[in-house]
Amino acid sequence: MAGETDGGGMGPRTEHRVLANLNRIGGEVADRCARGVWAGNQDAEHANQEEQEEMKKQVLPKQKKQ
């Protein structure tokens, strides 16, 4: 499931399922993967927020000109 995403982060439901599955698997490797999934999703959320803010900056000046 983690490999299917487009880099924009997982939705909350998918993230929960992936982390639950990794928790069931257990062990050091699964724990490391879970930390990576969580961190990667946090990074994607941050990047998405920055991208949305940048898009707003580009759209707002155009709207004011009209």
N, C-alpha and C positions, 0 to 999 in steps of 0.2 A: 504494500500500500504506500509506503513512504516513497518508493521509486516512481510512482505514477504521477506525482505532482509536477507542476510546471515551473517551480521555483518561486511561486507566489505564496507559498505556505499552504498548510493544510487547513481545511475547515475544522471547527471545533469538534465535530462528530468524528471525523476521520482521525484527528490527532488523538482523541480519547481512545478509539479502537486500537490504534497502533500502540499506544503506551500500555493499554490493558493487555494486549497480546504479548508485548515484551516483558511485562511484569509476570505473566503466567509462565513464560519461558524461563525467566530467572537467570541468575549467573552473571559473571563479570561482563561478558560480551553483550548480553541483552541490556544490562544496566548502562553500559557505555553507549549503546545504540539509542537507548531512551534519552539519555542526556543530549546526544547529538540531534535527535528529532526535536526535542524541546527547544534547544538553542537555535537550531535552524529555523524553526517556525517563528521564534521571537525575532530573529534577524529579518525574516521575510515580512513580518507585520510592520516592523520599523521601516523597512525599505518601501513598503506599500504606502505608509503614511507620508513619508517624504515625497514620494512620487505624486500623491494626491495633492499635497501642498504646492508642489511645483506646477502642477496642472492648473490649480486655482490661480496662481500668480500669472500664468499665461492667458487665462480666459478672462479674468476680471478687467484688465486694461482694455481688451477688445470690446467688452460690453459697455464700458464707460464711453468709448469713442462713438458708439452707435447712438 
